[in-house]
Amino acid sequence: TMRRGGQGRARRHPRRSDVAGHAFGNRVARTLAADHPELVRTVILFAAGGKVPPTPNGEHALKTIFDPASTDADVLSDMKYMVGDPANISMAWQIIRPCRAPEVAGIEGTAMKNTPLKDWWAPPGQMKYLVVQGSDDQIAPSKNGELLKQEMGARVTLVAFSGAGHLFLVTRPKETAAAVVSFLH
């Protein structure tokens, strides 16, 4: 906006945005909310992890998927730990395969080691959160969403998809979209 009387330079005041993140991206969304609450209206977290670590099978599946030496057969074998319903394995792999960037795993690992949990887990303030979890998520166990709800109370709307795994954005897109639309309205 301009100052009164048109004097000086125009100053822009950023609009507050709804930010969303899946998996590691939920850490990025929460860090933005913690560091710059003036920029964030709401936070939408898909597969919110952090306090409760992946199961051993989930951890192994992540390593397999991010390992460039993994064959399709290796990945397909471990995808059962990513999708919840085994019927979704092939479809989910076809969708995420072109998006796989093995070098990202190292970058994410470094960021996780260098950013204390207390700096991003549950940012203070009044900002509202939508946390969407798969009940069978072995990468970001649903207990993480339950803990956020316990700690942040009414600020958190928790939606859990029964039988869904970590990749519910791919396997349950209509339900996910409906949860987001409902939350934003």
Disulfide bonds with the S-S distance in Angstrom:
none
